Structures are given as C-alpha cells and as structure tokens.
Amino acid sequence: MLTKSKSYAERLFHYQTLANLTREQTDEVFMQTAAKNGRTFTTDALGVLWEQTKGYPYFIQAYGAAALGKTTTQISNTRQILMAHGLIYSPSFGRAAFTVPGMGDFIRRHEPTTEFPHAE
C-alpha cells in the first residue's frame, strides 16, 4: 500500500521526462529563438551547436543564451581572456579549442558548484 501512495508534492505536480531533441528539433529551437531576437544562425553554426548539445535540453538553453545574449565585442573580450589564461587557443580562423585534451567533455560532465566572476 505504501509504495502505491503518492506524496503531497507528487499529487500537486505532473512530472514529465524530457528526452533529447532530434537534430531537426534542435535546429528549429535555435532558429526560432534567434528569429524572435532579430538574429539568425548560419548552417555551420547550427552544426556546431548540434555537435556541442546533442539535443540535450539544458545544453540547448545554455548555448542559446550564450549565443544570443552577448554582442560580438563581449564574445571577443571573453575569448581574449580565456586565451590569456591559457584555457583555449585558436586552431583556425573563427574557431576555439581547449588547450587540454578532453577538457570540453570534462566540463560537460561537471556542473560548477560555485559561481565565478566574469569579465564584462
């Protein structure tokens, strides 16, 4: 009987599992959100966003906020700071990569427990 009963919170809320989006759904989310903000994504940018998010909703939200929330100047400044600290390098024009192999996967596996100050 106890295993069939629901807690007060479970009776108040409907819990739904959210699965990863498909490539097409991911592209659509990015394109629609960008359009609402008067912006666009190139096909190449959508490809990179898919590679980084693999349709995971939290990553889509985080990458979308970062991509649409900063100006080109702000992104350039952040990039310069990361390069100055030796965390990233530019393997080719317009691209950035981590200096430590596997760092991108490590960061995706570990959510920070504290907030770090950032440069504006």
Biopython code that builds the backbone (N, CA, C, O; Angstrom):
import numpy as np
from Bio.PDB.StructureBuilder import StructureBuilder

atoms = [
    (1, "MET", "N", (0.825, -1.198, 0.000)),
    (1, "MET", "CA", (0.000, 0.000, 0.000)),
    (1, "MET", "C", (0.868, 1.261, 0.000)),
    (1, "MET", "O", (0.575, 2.216, -0.719)),
    (2, "LEU", "N", (1.916, 1.264, 0.792)),
    (2, "LEU", "CA", (2.743, 2.463, 0.890)),
    (2, "LEU", "C", (3.431, 2.788, -0.435)),
    (2, "LEU", "O", (3.604, 3.957, -0.783)),
    (3, "THR", "N", (3.816, 1.760, -1.162)),
    (3, "THR", "CA", (4.513, 2.029, -2.430)),
    (3, "THR", "C", (3.579, 2.591, -3.479)),
    (3, "THR", "O", (4.036, 3.239, -4.420)),
    (4, "LYS", "N", (2.274, 2.362, -3.343)),
    (4, "LYS", "CA", (1.307, 2.879, -4.301)),
    (4, "LYS", "C", (0.833, 4.286, -3.961)),
    (4, "LYS", "O", (0.284, 4.982, -4.814)),
    (5, "SER", "N", (1.042, 4.703, -2.722)),
    (5, "SER", "CA", (0.594, 6.037, -2.326)),
    (5, "SER", "C", (1.553, 7.091, -2.861)),
    (5, "SER", "O", (2.731, 6.813, -3.086)),
    (6, "LYS", "N", (1.043, 8.299, -3.063)),
    (6, "LYS", "CA", (1.855, 9.396, -3.581)),
    (6, "LYS", "C", (2.000, 10.467, -2.516)),
    (6, "LYS", "O", (1.105, 10.694, -1.703)),
    (7, "SER", "N", (3.157, 11.119, -2.545)),
    (7, "SER", "CA", (3.374, 12.208, -1.600)),
    (7, "SER", "C", (2.522, 13.406, -2.006)),
    (7, "SER", "O", (1.952, 13.446, -3.096)),
    (8, "TYR", "N", (2.452, 14.367, -1.113)),
    (8, "TYR", "CA", (1.684, 15.587, -1.370)),
    (8, "TYR", "C", (2.202, 16.284, -2.625)),
    (8, "TYR", "O", (1.418, 16.715, -3.471)),
    (9, "ALA", "N", (3.526, 16.392, -2.742)),
    (9, "ALA", "CA", (4.124, 17.061, -3.904)),
    (9, "ALA", "C", (3.818, 16.302, -5.189)),
    (9, "ALA", "O", (3.553, 16.916, -6.223)),
    (10, "GLU", "N", (3.850, 14.987, -5.135)),
    (10, "GLU", "CA", (3.571, 14.199, -6.334)),
    (10, "GLU", "C", (2.128, 14.375, -6.797)),
    (10, "GLU", "O", (1.842, 14.290, -7.991)),
    (11, "ARG", "N", (1.220, 14.621, -5.855)),
    (11, "ARG", "CA", (-0.176, 14.844, -6.231)),
    (11, "ARG", "C", (-0.381, 16.237, -6.812)),
    (11, "ARG", "O", (-1.301, 16.446, -7.602)),
    (12, "LEU", "N", (0.458, 17.186, -6.433)),
    (12, "LEU", "CA", (0.322, 18.563, -6.904)),
    (12, "LEU", "C", (0.887, 18.765, -8.305)),
    (12, "LEU", "O", (0.369, 19.573, -9.076)),
    (13, "PHE", "N", (1.931, 18.045, -8.631)),
    (13, "PHE", "CA", (2.644, 18.286, -9.871)),
    (13, "PHE", "C", (2.595, 17.072, -10.778)),
    (13, "PHE", "O", (2.537, 15.929, -10.327)),
    (14, "HIS", "N", (2.619, 17.353, -12.057)),
    (14, "HIS", "CA", (2.707, 16.293, -13.051)),
    (14, "HIS", "C", (4.144, 16.268, -13.543)),
    (14, "HIS", "O", (4.599, 17.225, -14.169)),
    (15, "TYR", "N", (4.862, 15.191, -13.271)),
    (15, "TYR", "CA", (6.250, 15.078, -13.686)),
    (15, "TYR", "C", (6.311, 14.445, -15.062)),
    (15, "TYR", "O", (5.617, 13.470, -15.349)),
    (16, "GLN", "N", (7.151, 15.014, -15.903)),
    (16, "GLN", "CA", (7.279, 14.510, -17.259)),
    (16, "GLN", "C", (8.757, 14.389, -17.593)),
    (16, "GLN", "O", (9.537, 15.305, -17.333)),
    (17, "THR", "N", (9.131, 13.276, -18.161)),
    (17, "THR", "CA", (10.511, 13.076, -18.575)),
    (17, "THR", "C", (10.744, 13.820, -19.881)),
    (17, "THR", "O", (9.957, 13.723, -20.822)),
    (18, "LEU", "N", (11.833, 14.559, -19.916)),
    (18, "LEU", "CA", (12.172, 15.323, -21.109)),
    (18, "LEU", "C", (13.367, 14.651, -21.773)),
    (18, "LEU", "O", (14.451, 14.587, -21.194)),
    (19, "ALA", "N", (13.169, 14.157, -22.973)),
    (19, "ALA", "CA", (14.237, 13.466, -23.700)),
    (19, "ALA", "C", (15.008, 14.453, -24.578)),
    (19, "ALA", "O", (14.584, 15.593, -24.768)),
    (20, "ASN", "N", (16.133, 14.002, -25.104)),
    (20, "ASN", "CA", (16.903, 14.827, -26.021)),
    (20, "ASN", "C", (16.097, 15.102, -27.276)),
    (20, "ASN", "O", (15.313, 14.265, -27.723)),
    (21, "LEU", "N", (16.300, 16.285, -27.840)),
    (21, "LEU", "CA", (15.642, 16.652, -29.084)),
    (21, "LEU", "C", (16.405, 16.050, -30.257)),
    (21, "LEU", "O", (17.593, 15.748, -30.144)),
    (22, "THR", "N", (15.723, 15.880, -31.374)),
    (22, "THR", "CA", (16.386, 15.426, -32.595)),
    (22, "THR", "C", (17.199, 16.581, -33.171)),
    (22, "THR", "O", (17.094, 17.715, -32.703)),
    (23, "ARG", "N", (18.000, 16.293, -34.176)),
    (23, "ARG", "CA", (18.782, 17.349, -34.837)),
    (23, "ARG", "C", (17.848, 18.399, -35.421)),
    (23, "ARG", "O", (18.095, 19.597, -35.284)),
    (24, "GLU", "N", (16.782, 17.958, -36.069)),
    (24, "GLU", "CA", (15.845, 18.891, -36.686)),
    (24, "GLU", "C", (15.157, 19.764, -35.634)),
    (24, "GLU", "O", (14.999, 20.969, -35.833)),
    (25, "GLN", "N", (14.753, 19.161, -34.524)),
    (25, "GLN", "CA", (14.108, 19.927, -33.448)),
    (25, "GLN", "C", (15.085, 20.922, -32.840)),
    (25, "GLN", "O", (14.716, 22.056, -32.536)),
    (26, "THR", "N", (16.330, 20.497, -32.662)),
    (26, "THR", "CA", (17.356, 21.380, -32.093)),
    (26, "THR", "C", (17.584, 22.584, -33.001)),
    (26, "THR", "O", (17.616, 23.721, -32.531)),
    (27, "ASP", "N", (17.743, 22.335, -34.302)),
    (27, "ASP", "CA", (17.919, 23.435, -35.258)),
    (27, "ASP", "C", (16.723, 24.387, -35.201)),
    (27, "ASP", "O", (16.890, 25.606, -35.204)),
    (28, "GLU", "N", (15.524, 23.820, -35.150)),
    (28, "GLU", "CA", (14.304, 24.638, -35.127)),
    (28, "GLU", "C", (14.249, 25.526, -33.883)),
    (28, "GLU", "O", (13.882, 26.698, -33.967)),
    (29, "VAL", "N", (14.614, 24.964, -32.733)),
    (29, "VAL", "CA", (14.612, 25.758, -31.490)),
    (29, "VAL", "C", (15.570, 26.933, -31.621)),
    (29, "VAL", "O", (15.217, 28.069, -31.303)),
    (30, "PHE", "N", (16.789, 26.658, -32.093)),
    (30, "PHE", "CA", (17.768, 27.738, -32.235)),
    (30, "PHE", "C", (17.305, 28.780, -33.250)),
    (30, "PHE", "O", (17.412, 29.981, -33.001)),
    (31, "MET", "N", (16.791, 28.326, -34.393)),
    (31, "MET", "CA", (16.375, 29.266, -35.439)),
    (31, "MET", "C", (15.179, 30.115, -34.995)),
    (31, "MET", "O", (15.162, 31.322, -35.238)),
    (32, "GLN", "N", (14.191, 29.509, -34.355)),
    (32, "GLN", "CA", (13.016, 30.260, -33.907)),
    (32, "GLN", "C", (13.384, 31.260, -32.817)),
    (32, "GLN", "O", (12.905, 32.395, -32.818)),
    (33, "THR", "N", (14.226, 30.839, -31.900)),
    (33, "THR", "CA", (14.635, 31.742, -30.827)),
    (33, "THR", "C", (15.445, 32.904, -31.382)),
    (33, "THR", "O", (15.258, 34.049, -30.971)),
    (34, "ALA", "N", (16.337, 32.614, -32.308)),
    (34, "ALA", "CA", (17.134, 33.679, -32.927)),
    (34, "ALA", "C", (16.235, 34.649, -33.686)),
    (34, "ALA", "O", (16.411, 35.864, -33.596)),
    (35, "ALA", "N", (15.274, 34.115, -34.432)),
    (35, "ALA", "CA", (14.365, 34.968, -35.212)),
    (35, "ALA", "C", (13.578, 35.910, -34.308)),
    (35, "ALA", "O", (13.349, 37.064, -34.670)),
    (36, "LYS", "N", (13.162, 35.435, -33.138)),
    (36, "LYS", "CA", (12.424, 36.282, -32.192)),
    (36, "LYS", "C", (13.287, 37.437, -31.689)),
    (36, "LYS", "O", (12.769, 38.471, -31.268)),
    (37, "ASN", "N", (14.605, 37.253, -31.737)),
    (37, "ASN", "CA", (15.542, 38.284, -31.294)),
    (37, "ASN", "C", (16.159, 39.042, -32.456)),
    (37, "ASN", "O", (17.139, 39.767, -32.283)),
    (38, "GLY", "N", (15.577, 38.872, -33.659)),
    (38, "GLY", "CA", (16.070, 39.583, -34.828)),
    (38, "GLY", "C", (17.428, 39.116, -35.299)),
    (38, "GLY", "O", (18.172, 39.886, -35.906)),
    (39, "ARG", "N", (17.763, 37.860, -35.029)),
    (39, "ARG", "CA", (19.066, 37.329, -35.395)),
    (39, "ARG", "C", (18.894, 36.021, -36.151)),
    (39, "ARG", "O", (17.781, 35.512, -36.288)),
    (40, "THR", "N", (19.996, 35.485, -36.636)),
    (40, "THR", "CA", (19.973, 34.217, -37.359)),
    (40, "THR", "C", (21.194, 33.382, -36.988)),
    (40, "THR", "O", (22.144, 33.878, -36.384)),
    (41, "PHE", "N", (21.149, 32.126, -37.355)),
    (41, "PHE", "CA", (22.299, 31.233, -37.236)),
    (41, "PHE", "C", (22.636, 30.732, -38.625)),
    (41, "PHE", "O", (21.738, 30.449, -39.418)),
    (42, "THR", "N", (23.911, 30.620, -38.928)),
    (42, "THR", "CA", (24.320, 30.021, -40.192)),
    (42, "THR", "C", (24.185, 28.512, -40.085)),
    (42, "THR", "O", (24.061, 27.968, -38.987)),
    (43, "THR", "N", (24.210, 27.844, -41.219)),
    (43, "THR", "CA", (24.157, 26.377, -41.230)),
    (43, "THR", "C", (25.342, 25.800, -40.466)),
    (43, "THR", "O", (25.196, 24.827, -39.726)),
    (44, "ASP", "N", (26.518, 26.403, -40.649)),
    (44, "ASP", "CA", (27.707, 25.940, -39.923)),
    (44, "ASP", "C", (27.538, 26.104, -38.413)),
    (44, "ASP", "O", (27.908, 25.218, -37.643)),
    (45, "ALA", "N", (26.979, 27.240, -37.993)),
    (45, "ALA", "CA", (26.763, 27.478, -36.559)),
    (45, "ALA", "C", (25.790, 26.459, -35.989)),
    (45, "ALA", "O", (26.003, 25.952, -34.887)),
    (46, "LEU", "N", (24.724, 26.152, -36.720)),
    (46, "LEU", "CA", (23.769, 25.141, -36.258)),
    (46, "LEU", "C", (24.447, 23.781, -36.126)),
    (46, "LEU", "O", (24.145, 23.020, -35.207)),
    (47, "GLY", "N", (25.356, 23.479, -37.038)),
    (47, "GLY", "CA", (26.103, 22.223, -36.958)),
    (47, "GLY", "C", (26.957, 22.146, -35.710)),
    (47, "GLY", "O", (27.001, 21.114, -35.039)),
    (48, "VAL", "N", (27.637, 23.238, -35.399)),
    (48, "VAL", "CA", (28.462, 23.286, -34.188)),
    (48, "VAL", "C", (27.582, 23.178, -32.942)),
    (48, "VAL", "O", (27.923, 22.467, -31.997)),
    (49, "LEU", "N", (26.461, 23.879, -32.943)),
    (49, "LEU", "CA", (25.548, 23.810, -31.793)),
    (49, "LEU", "C", (25.019, 22.392, -31.587)),
    (49, "LEU", "O", (24.870, 21.940, -30.452)),
    (50, "TRP", "N", (24.739, 21.699, -32.676)),
    (50, "TRP", "CA", (24.293, 20.308, -32.564)),
    (50, "TRP", "C", (25.416, 19.424, -32.001)),
    (50, "TRP", "O", (25.179, 18.594, -31.124)),
    (51, "GLU", "N", (26.641, 19.611, -32.516)),
    (51, "GLU", "CA", (27.785, 18.826, -32.027)),
    (51, "GLU", "C", (27.976, 19.010, -30.522)),
    (51, "GLU", "O", (28.303, 18.062, -29.808)),
    (52, "GLN", "N", (27.770, 20.232, -30.051)),
    (52, "GLN", "CA", (28.005, 20.526, -28.642)),
    (52, "GLN", "C", (26.845, 20.106, -27.739)),
    (52, "GLN", "O", (27.073, 19.708, -26.597)),
    (53, "THR", "N", (25.622, 20.186, -28.222)),
    (53, "THR", "CA", (24.465, 19.906, -27.364)),
    (53, "THR", "C", (23.919, 18.499, -27.512)),
    (53, "THR", "O", (23.383, 17.945, -26.553)),
    (54, "LYS", "N", (24.040, 17.917, -28.680)),
    (54, "LYS", "CA", (23.440, 16.607, -28.993)),
    (54, "LYS", "C", (21.969, 16.547, -28.606)),
    (54, "LYS", "O", (21.445, 15.486, -28.269)),
    (55, "GLY", "N", (21.309, 17.709, -28.661)),
    (55, "GLY", "CA", (19.876, 17.761, -28.383)),
    (55, "GLY", "C", (19.509, 17.770, -26.908)),
    (55, "GLY", "O", (18.326, 17.712, -26.570)),
    (56, "TYR", "N", (20.497, 17.840, -26.023)),
    (56, "TYR", "CA", (20.219, 17.850, -24.582)),
    (56, "TYR", "C", (19.605, 19.196, -24.210)),
    (56, "TYR", "O", (20.257, 20.224, -24.392)),
    (57, "PRO", "N", (18.370, 19.226, -23.694)),
    (57, "PRO", "CA", (17.659, 20.490, -23.463)),
    (57, "PRO", "C", (18.416, 21.522, -22.623)),
    (57, "PRO", "O", (18.387, 22.709, -22.949)),
    (58, "TYR", "N", (19.084, 21.102, -21.564)),
    (58, "TYR", "CA", (19.810, 22.059, -20.730)),
    (58, "TYR", "C", (20.926, 22.725, -21.532)),
    (58, "TYR", "O", (21.121, 23.937, -21.445)),
    (59, "PHE", "N", (21.665, 21.920, -22.321)),
    (59, "PHE", "CA", (22.747, 22.474, -23.127)),
    (59, "PHE", "C", (22.210, 23.406, -24.203)),
    (59, "PHE", "O", (22.814, 24.439, -24.492)),
    (60, "ILE", "N", (21.072, 23.043, -24.799)),
    (60, "ILE", "CA", (20.454, 23.913, -25.812)),
    (60, "ILE", "C", (20.138, 25.273, -25.189)),
    (60, "ILE", "O", (20.418, 26.315, -25.781)),
    (61, "GLN", "N", (19.561, 25.254, -24.006)),
    (61, "GLN", "CA", (19.225, 26.500, -23.326)),
    (61, "GLN", "C", (20.482, 27.302, -22.999)),
    (61, "GLN", "O", (20.526, 28.511, -23.227)),
    (62, "ALA", "N", (21.496, 26.636, -22.468)),
    (62, "ALA", "CA", (22.723, 27.332, -22.071)),
    (62, "ALA", "C", (23.462, 27.903, -23.285)),
    (62, "ALA", "O", (23.879, 29.061, -23.271)),
    (63, "TYR", "N", (23.624, 27.096, -24.324)),
    (63, "TYR", "CA", (24.318, 27.567, -25.522)),
    (63, "TYR", "C", (23.507, 28.667, -26.217)),
    (63, "TYR", "O", (24.074, 29.644, -26.708)),
    (64, "GLY", "N", (22.197, 28.508, -26.256)),
    (64, "GLY", "CA", (21.354, 29.532, -26.869)),
    (64, "GLY", "C", (21.461, 30.855, -26.141)),
    (64, "GLY", "O", (21.562, 31.910, -26.767)),
    (65, "ALA", "N", (21.437, 30.798, -24.804)),
    (65, "ALA", "CA", (21.563, 32.029, -24.006)),
    (65, "ALA", "C", (22.908, 32.695, -24.251)),
    (65, "ALA", "O", (22.996, 33.917, -24.369)),
    (66, "ALA", "N", (23.948, 31.883, -24.325)),
    (66, "ALA", "CA", (25.283, 32.443, -24.555)),
    (66, "ALA", "C", (25.396, 33.027, -25.958)),
    (66, "ALA", "O", (25.959, 34.106, -26.144)),
    (67, "ALA", "N", (24.862, 32.315, -26.936)),
    (67, "ALA", "CA", (24.984, 32.771, -28.326)),
    (67, "ALA", "C", (24.151, 34.013, -28.605)),
    (67, "ALA", "O", (24.565, 34.878, -29.377)),
    (68, "LEU", "N", (22.983, 34.108, -27.984)),
    (68, "LEU", "CA", (22.091, 35.228, -28.274)),
    (68, "LEU", "C", (22.188, 36.359, -27.255)),
    (68, "LEU", "O", (21.659, 37.446, -27.484)),
    (69, "GLY", "N", (22.853, 36.111, -26.143)),
    (69, "GLY", "CA", (22.873, 37.101, -25.076)),
    (69, "GLY", "C", (24.060, 38.013, -25.068)),
    (69, "GLY", "O", (24.112, 38.946, -24.266)),
    (70, "LYS", "N", (25.021, 37.778, -25.936)),
    (70, "LYS", "CA", (26.229, 38.594, -25.925)),
    (70, "LYS", "C", (26.468, 39.219, -27.287)),
    (70, "LYS", "O", (26.145, 38.641, -28.325)),
    (71, "THR", "N", (27.034, 40.397, -27.258)),
    (71, "THR", "CA", (27.404, 41.055, -28.504)),
    (71, "THR", "C", (28.728, 40.482, -28.999)),
    (71, "THR", "O", (29.418, 39.779, -28.262)),
    (72, "THR", "N", (29.071, 40.773, -30.216)),
    (72, "THR", "CA", (30.333, 40.301, -30.787)),
    (72, "THR", "C", (31.514, 40.812, -29.965)),
    (72, "THR", "O", (32.480, 40.081, -29.745)),
    (73, "THR", "N", (31.442, 42.042, -29.517)),
    (73, "THR", "CA", (32.520, 42.612, -28.708)),
    (73, "THR", "C", (32.660, 41.864, -27.389)),
    (73, "THR", "O", (33.776, 41.567, -26.963)),
    (74, "GLN", "N", (31.545, 41.558, -26.742)),
    (74, "GLN", "CA", (31.594, 40.824, -25.474)),
    (74, "GLN", "C", (32.181, 39.426, -25.670)),
    (74, "GLN", "O", (32.961, 38.949, -24.845)),
    (75, "ILE", "N", (31.800, 38.783, -26.760)),
    (75, "ILE", "CA", (32.335, 37.448, -27.042)),
    (75, "ILE", "C", (33.833, 37.533, -27.306)),
    (75, "ILE", "O", (34.594, 36.691, -26.830)),
    (76, "SER", "N", (34.258, 38.528, -28.050)),
    (76, "SER", "CA", (35.684, 38.706, -28.339)),
    (76, "SER", "C", (36.473, 38.939, -27.066)),
    (76, "SER", "O", (37.559, 38.385, -26.899)),
    (77, "ASN", "N", (35.940, 39.751, -26.165)),
    (77, "ASN", "CA", (36.618, 40.022, -24.896)),
    (77, "ASN", "C", (36.740, 38.752, -24.061)),
    (77, "ASN", "O", (37.795, 38.482, -23.488)),
    (78, "THR", "N", (35.669, 37.979, -23.991)),
    (78, "THR", "CA", (35.693, 36.730, -23.225)),
    (78, "THR", "C", (36.699, 35.767, -23.826)),
    (78, "THR", "O", (37.446, 35.106, -23.105)),
    (79, "ARG", "N", (36.716, 35.691, -25.151)),
    (79, "ARG", "CA", (37.667, 34.820, -25.857)),
    (79, "ARG", "C", (39.106, 35.223, -25.538)),
    (79, "ARG", "O", (39.950, 34.370, -25.263)),
    (80, "GLN", "N", (39.373, 36.512, -25.575)),
    (80, "GLN", "CA", (40.719, 37.004, -25.277)),
    (80, "GLN", "C", (41.139, 36.658, -23.851)),
    (80, "GLN", "O", (42.285, 36.274, -23.614)),
    (81, "ILE", "N", (40.218, 36.793, -22.910)),
    (81, "ILE", "CA", (40.523, 36.471, -21.510)),
    (81, "ILE", "C", (40.847, 34.987, -21.368)),
    (81, "ILE", "O", (41.812, 34.623, -20.695)),
    (82, "LEU", "N", (40.046, 34.128, -22.002)),
    (82, "LEU", "CA", (40.292, 32.683, -21.935)),
    (82, "LEU", "C", (41.624, 32.320, -22.582)),
    (82, "LEU", "O", (42.328, 31.434, -22.099)),
    (83, "MET", "N", (41.974, 33.003, -23.676)),
    (83, "MET", "CA", (43.260, 32.753, -24.334)),
    (83, "MET", "C", (44.420, 33.236, -23.456)),
    (83, "MET", "O", (45.452, 32.572, -23.362)),
    (84, "ALA", "N", (44.244, 34.382, -22.824)),
    (84, "ALA", "CA", (45.291, 34.925, -21.958)),
    (84, "ALA", "C", (45.563, 34.015, -20.763)),
    (84, "ALA", "O", (46.686, 33.955, -20.264)),
    (85, "HIS", "N", (44.540, 33.317, -20.313)),
    (85, "HIS", "CA", (44.695, 32.387, -19.190)),
    (85, "HIS", "C", (45.188, 31.010, -19.648)),
    (85, "HIS", "O", (45.411, 30.119, -18.828)),
    (86, "GLY", "N", (45.353, 30.847, -20.958)),
    (86, "GLY", "CA", (45.851, 29.585, -21.486)),
    (86, "GLY", "C", (44.826, 28.467, -21.503)),
    (86, "GLY", "O", (45.193, 27.294, -21.570)),
    (87, "LEU", "N", (43.541, 28.812, -21.443)),
    (87, "LEU", "CA", (42.496, 27.789, -21.416)),
    (87, "LEU", "C", (42.049, 27.364, -22.807)),
    (87, "LEU", "O", (41.639, 26.222, -23.010)),
    (88, "ILE", "N", (42.128, 28.286, -23.768)),
    (88, "ILE", "CA", (41.746, 27.966, -25.145)),
    (88, "ILE", "C", (42.799, 28.515, -26.097)),
    (88, "ILE", "O", (43.624, 29.348, -25.721)),
    (89, "TYR", "N", (42.755, 28.037, -27.332)),
    (89, "TYR", "CA", (43.588, 28.563, -28.411)),
    (89, "TYR", "C", (42.753, 28.563, -29.678)),
    (89, "TYR", "O", (41.660, 27.998, -29.705)),
    (90, "SER", "N", (43.257, 29.188, -30.716)),
    (90, "SER", "CA", (42.531, 29.270, -31.974)),
    (90, "SER", "C", (43.213, 28.373, -33.008)),
    (90, "SER", "O", (44.238, 28.758, -33.569)),
    (91, "PRO", "N", (42.659, 27.175, -33.272)),
    (91, "PRO", "CA", (43.277, 26.279, -34.249)),
    (91, "PRO", "C", (43.117, 26.764, -35.691)),
    (91, "PRO", "O", (43.911, 26.410, -36.562)),
    (92, "SER", "N", (42.093, 27.570, -35.935)),
    (92, "SER", "CA", (41.882, 28.166, -37.253)),
    (92, "SER", "C", (41.004, 29.400, -37.070)),
    (92, "SER", "O", (40.430, 29.609, -36.002)),
    (93, "PHE", "N", (40.907, 30.197, -38.097)),
    (93, "PHE", "CA", (40.156, 31.447, -38.018)),
    (93, "PHE", "C", (38.717, 31.193, -37.575)),
    (93, "PHE", "O", (38.018, 30.358, -38.149)),
    (94, "GLY", "N", (38.283, 31.926, -36.547)),
    (94, "GLY", "CA", (36.903, 31.845, -36.082)),
    (94, "GLY", "C", (36.595, 30.640, -35.220)),
    (94, "GLY", "O", (35.433, 30.418, -34.877)),
    (95, "ARG", "N", (37.594, 29.857, -34.859)),
    (95, "ARG", "CA", (37.371, 28.656, -34.059)),
    (95, "ARG", "C", (38.157, 28.764, -32.758)),
    (95, "ARG", "O", (39.156, 29.479, -32.679)),
    (96, "ALA", "N", (37.694, 28.049, -31.746)),
    (96, "ALA", "CA", (38.402, 27.981, -30.473)),
    (96, "ALA", "C", (38.391, 26.537, -30.005)),
    (96, "ALA", "O", (37.433, 25.802, -30.243)),
    (97, "ALA", "N", (39.462, 26.138, -29.338)),
    (97, "ALA", "CA", (39.567, 24.788, -28.800)),
    (97, "ALA", "C", (40.235, 24.870, -27.434)),
    (97, "ALA", "O", (41.004, 25.791, -27.158)),
    (98, "PHE", "N", (39.930, 23.888, -26.583)),
    (98, "PHE", "CA", (40.567, 23.837, -25.274)),
    (98, "PHE", "C", (42.020, 23.416, -25.430)),
    (98, "PHE", "O", (42.351, 22.625, -26.312)),
    (99, "THR", "N", (42.890, 23.948, -24.570)),
    (99, "THR", "CA", (44.307, 23.598, -24.623)),
    (99, "THR", "C", (44.564, 22.212, -24.034)),
    (99, "THR", "O", (45.547, 21.563, -24.390)),
    (100, "VAL", "N", (43.705, 21.761, -23.153)),
    (100, "VAL", "CA", (43.866, 20.457, -22.511)),
    (100, "VAL", "C", (42.953, 19.441, -23.207)),
    (100, "VAL", "O", (41.742, 19.653, -23.268)),
    (101, "PRO", "N", (43.506, 18.345, -23.729)),
    (101, "PRO", "CA", (42.667, 17.333, -24.380)),
    (101, "PRO", "C", (41.595, 16.806, -23.416)),
    (101, "PRO", "O", (41.881, 16.523, -22.252)),
    (102, "GLY", "N", (40.381, 16.680, -23.908)),
    (102, "GLY", "CA", (39.290, 16.148, -23.093)),
    (102, "GLY", "C", (38.645, 17.158, -22.158)),
    (102, "GLY", "O", (37.722, 16.807, -21.424)),
    (103, "MET", "N", (39.111, 18.412, -22.167)),
    (103, "MET", "CA", (38.573, 19.417, -21.244)),
    (103, "MET", "C", (37.097, 19.703, -21.518)),
    (103, "MET", "O", (36.319, 19.872, -20.580)),
    (104, "GLY", "N", (36.710, 19.760, -22.775)),
    (104, "GLY", "CA", (35.311, 20.008, -23.108)),
    (104, "GLY", "C", (34.399, 18.942, -22.525)),
    (104, "GLY", "O", (33.355, 19.261, -21.955)),
    (105, "ASP", "N", (34.781, 17.684, -22.661)),
    (105, "ASP", "CA", (33.988, 16.592, -22.085)),
    (105, "ASP", "C", (33.968, 16.671, -20.562)),
    (105, "ASP", "O", (32.935, 16.427, -19.939)),
    (106, "PHE", "N", (35.109, 17.011, -19.961)),
    (106, "PHE", "CA", (35.171, 17.147, -18.509)),
    (106, "PHE", "C", (34.216, 18.225, -18.018)),
    (106, "PHE", "O", (33.489, 18.015, -17.048)),
    (107, "ILE", "N", (34.213, 19.372, -18.677)),
    (107, "ILE", "CA", (33.345, 20.473, -18.276)),
    (107, "ILE", "C", (31.882, 20.083, -18.416)),
    (107, "ILE", "O", (31.066, 20.401, -17.552)),
    (108, "ARG", "N", (31.554, 19.403, -19.492)),
    (108, "ARG", "CA", (30.164, 18.977, -19.685)),
    (108, "ARG", "C", (29.726, 17.967, -18.623)),
    (108, "ARG", "O", (28.542, 17.889, -18.297)),
    (109, "ARG", "N", (30.667, 17.196, -18.084)),
    (109, "ARG", "CA", (30.316, 16.201, -17.057)),
    (109, "ARG", "C", (30.205, 16.799, -15.663)),
    (109, "ARG", "O", (29.576, 16.198, -14.793)),
    (110, "HIS", "N", (30.790, 17.949, -15.428)),
    (110, "HIS", "CA", (30.844, 18.530, -14.083)),
    (110, "HIS", "C", (30.220, 19.910, -14.059)),
    (110, "HIS", "O", (30.729, 20.847, -14.674)),
    (111, "GLU", "N", (29.133, 20.024, -13.357)),
    (111, "GLU", "CA", (28.492, 21.334, -13.214)),
    (111, "GLU", "C", (29.211, 22.089, -12.102)),
    (111, "GLU", "O", (29.433, 21.526, -11.031)),
    (112, "PRO", "N", (29.575, 23.331, -12.325)),
    (112, "PRO", "CA", (30.273, 24.096, -11.288)),
    (112, "PRO", "C", (29.436, 24.210, -10.013)),
    (112, "PRO", "O", (28.214, 24.341, -10.066)),
    (113, "THR", "N", (30.116, 24.156, -8.871)),
    (113, "THR", "CA", (29.416, 24.283, -7.596)),
    (113, "THR", "C", (29.444, 25.711, -7.077)),
    (113, "THR", "O", (28.709, 26.049, -6.149)),
    (114, "THR", "N", (30.278, 26.546, -7.663)),
    (114, "THR", "CA", (30.334, 27.952, -7.272)),
    (114, "THR", "C", (30.279, 28.817, -8.508)),
    (114, "THR", "O", (30.572, 28.368, -9.617)),
    (115, "GLU", "N", (29.901, 30.058, -8.301)),
    (115, "GLU", "CA", (29.867, 30.988, -9.430)),
    (115, "GLU", "C", (31.199, 31.691, -9.506)),
    (115, "GLU", "O", (31.770, 32.085, -8.489)),
    (116, "PHE", "N", (31.689, 31.845, -10.720)),
    (116, "PHE", "CA", (32.942, 32.523, -10.936)),
    (116, "PHE", "C", (32.692, 33.884, -11.538)),
    (116, "PHE", "O", (31.823, 34.022, -12.400)),
    (117, "PRO", "N", (33.426, 34.893, -11.113)),
    (117, "PRO", "CA", (33.228, 36.214, -11.709)),
    (117, "PRO", "C", (33.646, 36.184, -13.167)),
    (117, "PRO", "O", (34.548, 35.439, -13.552)),
    (118, "HIS", "N", (32.996, 36.984, -13.957)),
    (118, "HIS", "CA", (33.341, 37.045, -15.376)),
    (118, "HIS", "C", (33.565, 38.484, -15.776)),
    (118, "HIS", "O", (33.068, 39.418, -15.147)),
    (119, "ALA", "N", (34.320, 38.632, -16.827)),
    (119, "ALA", "CA", (34.630, 39.979, -17.325)),
    (119, "ALA", "C", (33.503, 40.450, -18.205)),
    (119, "ALA", "O", (32.915, 39.657, -18.941)),
    (120, "GLU", "N", (33.200, 41.695, -18.142)),
    (120, "GLU", "CA", (32.161, 42.289, -18.995)),
    (120, "GLU", "C", (32.813, 42.964, -20.172)),
    (120, "GLU", "O", (32.123, 43.530, -21.020)),
]
sb = StructureBuilder()
sb.init_structure("model")
sb.init_model(0)
sb.init_chain("A")
sb.init_seg("    ")
for serial, (resi, resn, name, xyz) in enumerate(atoms, 1):
    if name == "N":
        sb.init_residue(resn, " ", resi, " ")
    sb.init_atom(name, np.array(xyz, "f"), 0.0, 1.0, " ", f" {name:<3s}", serial, name[0])
structure = sb.get_structure()
